[in-house]
Amino acid sequence: MKKVIATDNAPVAIGPYSQAIEVNGMIFISGQLPVDPTTGKFPSGGIKEQTEQSFKNIKAILAEAGLTTDNIVKTTVLLADIAYFSGMNEVYEAQFSGIFPARSAFAVKDLPKGAMVEIEVIAAR
């Protein structure tokens, strides 16, 4: 019933979870930190660069499932500081063509590894 989706083109899970799970045509992608899978580090720069890297990771997982950002129906964006919202939003908007998915965005106290942003996604076939 559940199918694990995993790729070397996105960071490996840093805990007891999968990069993504597919069930009944829905793909649930775990929160993606802005970790470059080749270096294991965050990109240089600030919130825009980190948001871009999180989306690169999301796109790699979607590609492994044969999907694109057009299949995304819901996102949740976690920010280490609400002051990052504008910069994140600028990069976020450029990731989609056509209809934007539903979204929640929250400022949280801390994110793993000191990240500025983490993005989780639900996509549908």
Short mmCIF file of the C-alpha atoms (twelve columns), coordinates in Angstrom:
data_MODEL
# 
_entry.id   MODEL 
# 
loop_
_atom_site.group_PDB 
_atom_site.id 
_atom_site.type_symbol 
_atom_site.label_atom_id 
_atom_site.label_alt_id 
_atom_site.label_comp_id 
_atom_site.label_asym_id 
_atom_site.label_seq_id 
_atom_site.Cartn_x 
_atom_site.Cartn_y 
_atom_site.Cartn_z 
_atom_site.pdbx_PDB_model_num 
ATOM 1   C CA . MET A 1   0.000  0.000  0.000   1 
ATOM 2   C CA . LYS A 2   2.780  2.463  0.897   1 
ATOM 3   C CA . LYS A 3   5.663  2.954  -1.517  1 
ATOM 4   C CA . VAL A 4   8.917  4.625  -0.491  1 
ATOM 5   C CA . ILE A 5   10.278 7.215  -2.910  1 
ATOM 6   C CA . ALA A 6   13.974 7.971  -2.531  1 
ATOM 7   C CA . THR A 7   16.715 9.505  -4.647  1 
ATOM 8   C CA . ASP A 8   20.417 10.227 -4.266  1 
ATOM 9   C CA . ASN A 9   19.703 13.631 -5.828  1 
ATOM 10  C CA . ALA A 10  18.214 14.888 -2.541  1 
ATOM 11  C CA . PRO A 11  19.661 14.689 0.965   1 
ATOM 12  C CA . VAL A 12  19.280 11.404 2.797   1 
ATOM 13  C CA . ALA A 13  16.934 11.417 5.755   1 
ATOM 14  C CA . ILE A 14  18.662 12.507 8.971   1 
ATOM 15  C CA . GLY A 15  16.286 10.511 11.137  1 
ATOM 16  C CA . PRO A 16  13.774 7.667  11.116  1 
ATOM 17  C CA . TYR A 17  11.702 8.889  8.155   1 
ATOM 18  C CA . SER A 18  11.554 8.537  4.357   1 
ATOM 19  C CA . GLN A 19  12.241 11.248 1.790   1 
ATOM 20  C CA . ALA A 20  8.735  10.582 0.498   1 
ATOM 21  C CA . ILE A 21  5.901  8.084  0.683   1 
ATOM 22  C CA . GLU A 22  3.316  7.417  -1.992  1 
ATOM 23  C CA . VAL A 23  -0.102 6.049  -1.150  1 
ATOM 24  C CA . ASN A 24  -3.188 6.022  -3.386  1 
ATOM 25  C CA . GLY A 25  -1.627 8.409  -5.903  1 
ATOM 26  C CA . MET A 26  -0.666 10.959 -3.239  1 
ATOM 27  C CA . ILE A 27  3.010  11.717 -2.582  1 
ATOM 28  C CA . PHE A 28  3.966  13.037 0.832   1 
ATOM 29  C CA . ILE A 29  7.428  14.603 0.783   1 
ATOM 30  C CA . SER A 30  9.126  15.077 4.130   1 
ATOM 31  C CA . GLY A 31  10.324 18.546 5.048   1 
ATOM 32  C CA . GLN A 32  13.297 19.454 2.886   1 
ATOM 33  C CA . LEU A 33  16.084 21.425 4.455   1 
ATOM 34  C CA . PRO A 34  18.296 23.428 2.111   1 
ATOM 35  C CA . VAL A 35  21.052 20.793 2.170   1 
ATOM 36  C CA . ASP A 36  23.017 20.276 -1.035  1 
ATOM 37  C CA . PRO A 37  23.096 16.479 -1.418  1 
ATOM 38  C CA . THR A 38  26.581 16.551 -2.971  1 
ATOM 39  C CA . THR A 39  28.237 18.580 -0.205  1 
ATOM 40  C CA . GLY A 40  25.947 17.967 2.765   1 
ATOM 41  C CA . LYS A 41  26.003 21.717 3.433   1 
ATOM 42  C CA . PHE A 42  23.701 24.697 3.047   1 
ATOM 43  C CA . PRO A 43  24.302 26.935 0.018   1 
ATOM 44  C CA . SER A 44  26.150 30.197 0.508   1 
ATOM 45  C CA . GLY A 45  23.928 33.228 0.888   1 
ATOM 46  C CA . GLY A 46  20.673 33.760 2.727   1 
ATOM 47  C CA . ILE A 47  17.011 32.868 2.635   1 
ATOM 48  C CA . LYS A 48  16.678 33.040 -1.154  1 
ATOM 49  C CA . GLU A 49  19.508 30.596 -1.739  1 
ATOM 50  C CA . GLN A 50  18.246 28.287 0.990   1 
ATOM 51  C CA . THR A 51  14.702 28.328 -0.403  1 
ATOM 52  C CA . GLU A 52  16.046 27.561 -3.879  1 
ATOM 53  C CA . GLN A 53  18.001 24.569 -2.534  1 
ATOM 54  C CA . SER A 54  14.993 23.230 -0.648  1 
ATOM 55  C CA . PHE A 55  13.056 23.345 -3.921  1 
ATOM 56  C CA . LYS A 56  15.889 21.625 -5.813  1 
ATOM 57  C CA . ASN A 57  15.590 18.786 -3.310  1 
ATOM 58  C CA . ILE A 58  11.801 18.700 -3.666  1 
ATOM 59  C CA . LYS A 59  12.060 18.662 -7.467  1 
ATOM 60  C CA . ALA A 60  14.560 15.772 -7.337  1 
ATOM 61  C CA . ILE A 61  12.172 13.708 -5.218  1 
ATOM 62  C CA . LEU A 62  9.233  14.605 -7.456  1 
ATOM 63  C CA . ALA A 63  11.280 13.609 -10.528 1 
ATOM 64  C CA . GLU A 64  12.034 10.230 -8.935  1 
ATOM 65  C CA . ALA A 65  8.252  9.747  -8.720  1 
ATOM 66  C CA . GLY A 66  7.787  10.929 -12.330 1 
ATOM 67  C CA . LEU A 67  6.192  14.215 -11.248 1 
ATOM 68  C CA . THR A 68  6.878  17.966 -11.350 1 
ATOM 69  C CA . THR A 69  5.926  20.986 -9.283  1 
ATOM 70  C CA . ASP A 70  2.692  21.076 -11.302 1 
ATOM 71  C CA . ASN A 71  1.610  18.032 -9.260  1 
ATOM 72  C CA . ILE A 72  2.020  19.819 -5.912  1 
ATOM 73  C CA . VAL A 73  -1.311 20.455 -4.193  1 
ATOM 74  C CA . LYS A 74  -0.153 21.623 -0.723  1 
ATOM 75  C CA . THR A 75  3.016  22.982 0.833   1 
ATOM 76  C CA . THR A 76  4.027  23.840 4.344   1 
ATOM 77  C CA . VAL A 77  6.866  26.323 4.757   1 
ATOM 78  C CA . LEU A 78  8.678  26.601 8.071   1 
ATOM 79  C CA . LEU A 79  10.825 29.699 8.621   1 
ATOM 80  C CA . ALA A 80  13.334 30.278 11.397  1 
ATOM 81  C CA . ASP A 81  12.287 33.955 11.373  1 
ATOM 82  C CA . ILE A 82  9.150  35.553 9.897   1 
ATOM 83  C CA . ALA A 83  11.430 38.308 8.547   1 
ATOM 84  C CA . TYR A 84  12.504 35.728 5.926   1 
ATOM 85  C CA . PHE A 85  8.964  35.543 4.513   1 
ATOM 86  C CA . SER A 86  9.404  38.077 1.701   1 
ATOM 87  C CA . GLY A 87  12.648 36.574 0.372   1 
ATOM 88  C CA . MET A 88  11.271 33.044 0.597   1 
ATOM 89  C CA . ASN A 89  8.058  34.101 -1.128  1 
ATOM 90  C CA . GLU A 90  9.949  35.631 -4.048  1 
ATOM 91  C CA . VAL A 91  11.768 32.351 -4.751  1 
ATOM 92  C CA . TYR A 92  8.669  30.263 -3.959  1 
ATOM 93  C CA . GLU A 93  6.562  32.079 -6.554  1 
ATOM 94  C CA . ALA A 94  9.100  31.346 -9.300  1 
ATOM 95  C CA . GLN A 95  8.833  27.580 -8.700  1 
ATOM 96  C CA . PHE A 96  5.325  27.276 -10.107 1 
ATOM 97  C CA . SER A 97  3.694  27.827 -13.478 1 
ATOM 98  C CA . GLY A 98  -0.030 28.294 -13.492 1 
ATOM 99  C CA . ILE A 99  -2.037 27.391 -10.416 1 
ATOM 100 C CA . PHE A 100 -0.308 27.777 -7.067  1 
ATOM 101 C CA . PRO A 101 -0.814 25.025 -4.491  1 
ATOM 102 C CA . ALA A 102 -2.473 25.617 -1.152  1 
ATOM 103 C CA . ARG A 103 0.114  26.724 1.417   1 
ATOM 104 C CA . SER A 104 0.738  27.296 5.087   1 
ATOM 105 C CA . ALA A 105 3.764  29.259 6.284   1 
ATOM 106 C CA . PHE A 106 4.933  29.489 9.867   1 
ATOM 107 C CA . ALA A 107 7.770  31.023 11.831  1 
ATOM 108 C CA . VAL A 108 9.165  28.467 14.251  1 
ATOM 109 C CA . LYS A 109 11.658 28.707 17.102  1 
ATOM 110 C CA . ASP A 110 14.395 26.638 15.436  1 
ATOM 111 C CA . LEU A 111 14.953 24.344 12.463  1 
ATOM 112 C CA . PRO A 112 17.342 21.378 12.237  1 
ATOM 113 C CA . LYS A 113 20.990 22.212 11.580  1 
ATOM 114 C CA . GLY A 114 20.232 25.943 11.970  1 
ATOM 115 C CA . ALA A 115 18.412 26.170 8.624   1 
ATOM 116 C CA . MET A 116 16.461 29.292 7.709   1 
ATOM 117 C CA . VAL A 117 13.748 27.321 5.880   1 
ATOM 118 C CA . GLU A 118 12.232 23.847 5.591   1 
ATOM 119 C CA . ILE A 119 9.520  22.962 3.066   1 
ATOM 120 C CA . GLU A 120 7.255  19.923 2.992   1 
ATOM 121 C CA . VAL A 121 5.025  19.015 0.081   1 
ATOM 122 C CA . ILE A 122 1.997  16.945 -0.819  1 
ATOM 123 C CA . ALA A 123 1.633  16.093 -4.503  1 
ATOM 124 C CA . ALA A 124 -0.978 14.135 -6.463  1 
ATOM 125 C CA . ARG A 125 -0.716 12.050 -9.617  1 
# 
